Amino acid sequence: MMDVKKLRGTIVALVTPFDDQKRIDEVRLRRLVDWQISQGTDVLLACGTTGESATLSHEEHHRVMEIVIDQAANRVPVICGAGSNATHEAIDLSRYAEQTGAAAVLSVCPYYNKPNQEGLYQHFRAISEAIRLPLIVYNVPGRTGVNLQPATLMRLAQLPNIIGVKEASGNISQIMEILRIRPQGFMLFSGDDAITLPVLSVGGDGVISVVANETPALLHEMVWSAFNGDWQRSQELHHFLMPLMELNFIESNPIPVKTAMAMMGLLEENFRLPLVGMSAENREKLRRCLVDLKLI
């Protein structure tokens, strides 16, 4: 198993660019990989929520994994989103990620079917036993309808290849409890850009980020300034980026971030239904923010 410390820092939840026919835009995706690496991003995440994994077919899911891993060419680690609310599907995706050369997998709590805590434990245990890769659990109750409780997470942390959690509950008390009771070496990543700095201040290991799609270098500097004890600089960057962090969720992710990236010339503004373009009012708010940050 890889040295999981290499996953520490800024992890960009890469968008998946589409062309005018709503197909994966492979050329743009490869360019985004190169740009992220050139800007200092520590780790790439393919096929996360921000990558519109929910509307990718299994074949497309495989293809995005392949492209990102191939283009990264071992310059930085690549984590692959490989979750499902059907355990056998999550195992299949995780095995494919392993075969393709992923450094780790990110696996979301099962959504819609709302398992209890024992069901969550058995789901992740089954995935962990099917692969040798490091596995990061993804807790996002706002999208799944279930909250992975700290006690259940600590049971999972005893399994040898479950090495961390992406915590997107928004519950700071829960996050602090996990950090207090976690075993040595178990990693916690902020799942919300806006609370990354508070999470780092109590021992978090980084962020799996949306805003890194737009401002990778600044977010990297913010996180590593905190790691290196330069809290003043980290706070400055946090406050500077906060308006964009918030606007990225003014409508459902990844609508705002892809709209912003289109304004920046990084991709074409194409979504798959049921996601559609931003309202005119919100689009203007986003445009003004990008101007203020000198991104356009």
C-alpha positions as CSV (number, residue, x, y, z in Angstrom):
1,M,0.0,0.0,0.0
2,M,1.3,3.5,-0.9
3,D,2.5,6.0,1.7
4,V,-0.8,7.6,2.5
5,K,1.0,10.7,3.8
6,K,1.3,11.6,0.1
7,L,-2.4,12.2,0.0
8,R,-2.1,15.1,2.5
9,G,-2.8,18.7,1.4
10,T,-5.1,19.9,-1.5
11,I,-7.1,17.3,-3.4
12,V,-9.0,18.8,-6.3
13,A,-12.4,17.2,-7.0
14,L,-12.0,17.5,-10.7
15,V,-14.9,18.5,-12.9
16,T,-15.7,16.4,-15.9
17,P,-15.8,18.6,-19.0
18,F,-18.4,17.7,-21.7
19,D,-18.5,18.7,-25.3
20,D,-21.5,20.1,-27.1
21,Q,-22.8,16.6,-27.6
22,K,-22.6,16.0,-23.8
23,R,-19.7,13.5,-24.3
24,I,-16.6,13.5,-22.2
25,D,-14.3,16.2,-23.5
26,E,-11.1,14.2,-23.3
27,V,-8.8,16.9,-24.6
28,R,-10.1,19.5,-22.0
29,L,-9.9,16.9,-19.2
30,R,-6.2,16.2,-20.0
31,R,-5.5,19.9,-20.1
32,L,-7.1,20.4,-16.7
33,V,-5.0,17.6,-15.2
34,D,-1.8,19.3,-16.5
35,W,-2.9,22.7,-15.3
36,Q,-3.8,21.4,-11.8
37,I,-0.4,19.8,-11.5
38,S,1.4,22.9,-12.7
39,Q,-0.5,25.0,-10.1
40,G,0.7,22.8,-7.2
41,T,-2.3,20.7,-6.4
42,D,-1.1,17.7,-4.4
43,V,-3.7,15.1,-5.4
44,L,-6.3,14.7,-8.1
45,L,-9.7,13.1,-7.5
46,A,-11.5,11.8,-10.6
47,C,-15.2,10.9,-10.6
48,G,-16.3,12.7,-7.5
49,T,-19.6,14.5,-7.0
50,T,-18.1,17.6,-8.7
51,G,-17.1,15.3,-11.6
52,E,-20.8,14.5,-12.2
53,S,-20.3,10.9,-11.4
54,A,-24.0,10.5,-10.9
55,T,-24.6,10.9,-14.7
56,L,-21.6,8.9,-16.0
57,S,-22.2,5.5,-17.3
58,H,-20.0,2.7,-15.9
59,E,-18.0,2.8,-19.1
60,E,-17.6,6.6,-18.9
61,H,-16.7,6.3,-15.2
62,H,-13.9,3.9,-16.2
63,R,-12.8,6.2,-19.0
64,V,-12.5,9.2,-16.8
65,M,-10.4,7.2,-14.4
66,E,-8.2,6.0,-17.2
67,I,-7.7,9.5,-18.6
68,V,-6.8,11.2,-15.3
69,I,-4.4,8.4,-14.2
70,D,-2.7,8.3,-17.6
71,Q,-2.3,12.1,-17.9
72,A,-1.1,12.4,-14.3
73,A,1.6,10.0,-15.2
74,N,2.6,9.4,-11.6
75,R,3.4,13.1,-11.1
76,V,0.8,13.3,-8.4
77,P,-1.4,10.6,-6.8
78,V,-4.9,10.1,-8.3
79,I,-7.8,9.1,-6.1
80,C,-10.8,7.6,-7.9
81,G,-14.4,8.1,-6.8
82,A,-15.8,4.6,-6.8
83,G,-18.9,4.7,-4.6
84,S,-22.4,3.4,-5.1
85,N,-25.5,2.7,-3.1
86,A,-25.2,-0.9,-4.3
87,T,-22.3,-2.6,-2.5
88,H,-21.5,-4.9,-5.4
89,E,-21.3,-1.9,-7.8
90,A,-19.0,0.0,-5.4
91,I,-16.7,-3.1,-5.3
92,D,-16.7,-3.4,-9.1
93,L,-15.7,0.3,-9.5
94,S,-13.1,0.0,-6.8
95,R,-11.5,-3.0,-8.4
96,Y,-11.4,-1.2,-11.7
97,A,-9.7,1.8,-10.1
98,E,-7.1,-0.5,-8.6
99,Q,-6.5,-2.2,-11.9
100,T,-6.1,1.1,-13.6
101,G,-3.5,2.4,-11.2
102,A,-5.3,4.6,-8.7
103,A,-3.5,5.6,-5.5
104,A,-6.7,5.3,-3.5
105,V,-10.5,5.2,-3.8
106,L,-13.1,7.5,-2.3
107,S,-16.3,5.7,-1.5
108,V,-19.5,7.6,-0.5
109,C,-22.0,6.5,2.0
110,P,-24.8,4.6,0.3
111,Y,-27.5,7.1,-0.8
112,Y,-31.2,6.8,-1.1
113,N,-31.6,3.4,0.6
114,K,-30.5,4.9,3.9
115,P,-28.8,1.9,5.7
116,N,-28.4,2.0,9.5
117,Q,-24.9,2.2,11.2
118,E,-24.3,-1.6,11.0
119,G,-25.3,-1.5,7.3
120,L,-22.8,1.3,6.7
121,Y,-20.1,-0.6,8.5
122,Q,-20.7,-3.8,6.5
123,H,-20.9,-1.9,3.2
124,F,-17.4,-0.3,3.7
125,R,-16.0,-3.5,5.2
126,A,-17.0,-5.5,2.1
127,I,-15.3,-2.9,-0.2
128,S,-12.2,-2.8,1.9
129,E,-11.9,-6.6,1.8
130,A,-12.3,-6.7,-2.0
131,I,-9.3,-4.4,-2.8
132,R,-5.8,-3.7,-1.5
133,L,-6.0,0.1,-2.2
134,P,-6.3,2.7,0.5
135,L,-10.0,3.6,1.0
136,I,-11.3,7.0,2.0
137,V,-14.8,7.0,3.3
138,Y,-17.0,10.0,2.2
139,N,-19.6,11.2,4.6
140,V,-22.0,13.7,3.1
141,P,-25.4,13.5,4.8
142,G,-26.9,16.3,2.8
143,R,-26.7,14.2,-0.4
144,T,-27.0,10.7,1.0
145,G,-29.6,11.0,3.8
146,V,-27.4,9.2,6.3
147,N,-24.7,10.3,8.7
148,L,-21.8,8.1,9.4
149,Q,-21.4,8.5,13.1
150,P,-17.9,8.8,14.7
151,A,-18.3,5.5,16.6
152,T,-19.0,3.6,13.3
153,L,-16.1,5.4,11.6
154,M,-13.8,4.3,14.4
155,R,-14.8,0.7,13.8
156,L,-14.0,1.2,10.2
157,A,-10.6,2.8,11.1
158,Q,-9.6,-0.5,12.5
159,L,-9.7,-2.1,9.1
160,P,-6.2,-2.1,7.6
161,N,-6.9,-0.2,4.3
162,I,-9.5,2.3,5.5
163,I,-7.2,5.2,6.0
164,G,-9.4,8.3,6.3
165,V,-12.6,10.2,5.8
166,K,-13.8,13.0,3.7
167,E,-16.1,14.8,6.2
168,A,-18.8,16.9,4.6
169,S,-21.4,16.8,7.3
170,G,-20.8,20.5,8.1
171,N,-20.9,19.5,11.7
172,I,-17.8,21.0,13.3
173,S,-18.5,19.2,16.7
174,Q,-18.6,15.9,14.9
175,I,-15.4,16.7,13.0
176,M,-13.6,17.6,16.2
177,E,-14.8,14.4,17.9
178,I,-13.4,12.3,15.0
179,L,-10.0,14.2,15.3
180,R,-10.0,13.7,19.1
181,I,-10.6,9.9,19.0
182,R,-9.1,8.8,15.7
183,P,-6.2,6.3,15.8
184,Q,-2.7,7.5,14.8
185,G,-2.4,7.9,11.1
186,F,-6.1,8.0,10.3
187,M,-6.7,11.0,8.0
188,L,-9.5,13.6,8.0
189,F,-10.1,15.8,5.0
190,S,-12.5,18.7,5.0
191,G,-15.3,18.1,2.5
192,D,-16.4,21.7,2.6
193,D,-14.1,24.5,1.3
194,A,-15.5,27.1,3.6
195,I,-14.5,25.2,6.8
196,T,-11.1,24.0,5.6
197,L,-9.2,26.4,7.7
198,P,-11.0,25.7,11.0
199,V,-10.6,21.9,10.3
200,L,-6.9,22.4,9.7
201,S,-6.6,24.3,12.9
202,V,-7.7,21.3,14.9
203,G,-5.6,18.8,13.1
204,G,-7.2,18.1,9.7
205,D,-5.0,16.7,6.9
206,G,-6.3,18.8,4.0
207,V,-9.3,19.3,1.8
208,I,-11.1,17.6,-1.0
209,S,-12.0,20.8,-2.8
210,V,-14.3,22.3,-5.3
211,V,-12.7,25.8,-5.4
212,A,-9.4,24.2,-6.3
213,N,-10.9,23.8,-9.8
214,E,-10.8,27.6,-10.1
215,T,-7.9,28.7,-7.8
216,P,-5.6,25.7,-7.3
217,A,-2.5,27.7,-6.5
218,L,-4.1,29.9,-3.9
219,L,-5.9,27.1,-2.2
220,H,-2.6,25.1,-2.1
221,E,-0.9,28.1,-0.5
222,M,-3.7,28.5,2.0
223,V,-3.5,24.9,3.2
224,W,0.3,24.6,3.3
225,S,0.6,28.0,5.0
226,A,-1.5,26.5,7.8
227,F,0.6,23.3,7.9
228,N,3.7,25.4,8.1
229,G,2.4,27.5,11.0
230,D,1.8,30.7,9.0
231,W,-1.7,31.2,10.2
232,Q,-1.8,34.9,9.2
233,R,-1.2,34.1,5.5
234,S,-3.6,31.2,5.6
235,Q,-6.3,33.4,7.1
236,E,-5.7,36.1,4.5
237,L,-6.2,33.6,1.7
238,H,-9.3,32.0,3.4
239,H,-11.0,35.4,3.6
240,F,-10.0,36.2,0.0
241,L,-11.4,33.0,-1.4
242,M,-14.5,32.8,0.9
243,P,-16.9,34.6,-1.5
244,L,-16.1,32.2,-4.3
245,M,-16.3,29.2,-2.0
246,E,-19.8,30.3,-1.0
247,L,-20.9,31.1,-4.6
248,N,-19.8,27.7,-5.7
249,F,-22.8,26.4,-3.8
250,I,-25.3,29.1,-4.7
251,E,-26.8,26.4,-7.0
252,S,-26.2,22.7,-7.0
253,N,-22.5,21.7,-7.3
254,P,-21.0,21.5,-10.0
255,I,-23.2,24.1,-11.8
256,P,-21.5,27.2,-10.5
257,V,-17.9,25.9,-10.6
258,K,-18.3,24.7,-14.2
259,T,-19.9,28.0,-15.1
260,A,-17.0,29.9,-13.6
261,M,-14.4,27.7,-15.4
262,A,-16.2,28.4,-18.7
263,M,-15.9,32.1,-18.0
264,M,-12.2,31.5,-17.3
265,G,-11.8,29.7,-20.7
266,L,-11.0,26.3,-19.1
267,L,-13.9,24.3,-20.6
268,E,-17.2,24.6,-22.4
269,E,-20.3,25.2,-20.3
270,N,-22.1,21.9,-20.8
271,F,-24.1,19.9,-18.2
272,R,-26.1,16.7,-18.3
273,L,-29.7,16.7,-17.3
274,P,-31.1,17.0,-14.7
275,L,-28.4,19.7,-14.1
276,V,-28.9,22.9,-16.2
277,G,-27.3,26.3,-16.5
278,M,-27.3,28.9,-13.8
279,S,-30.0,31.5,-13.4
280,A,-29.1,34.9,-14.9
281,E,-29.1,36.6,-11.4
282,N,-26.7,34.0,-9.9
283,R,-24.5,34.0,-13.0
284,E,-24.0,37.7,-12.7
285,K,-23.1,37.4,-9.0
286,L,-20.5,34.7,-10.0
287,R,-19.1,36.9,-12.8
288,R,-18.6,39.8,-10.5
289,C,-16.8,37.7,-7.9
290,L,-14.5,36.3,-10.6
291,V,-13.7,39.9,-11.7
292,D,-13.0,40.9,-8.1
293,L,-10.6,37.9,-7.7
294,K,-9.0,38.8,-11.0
295,L,-9.8,35.4,-12.5
296,I,-11.4,36.9,-15.6
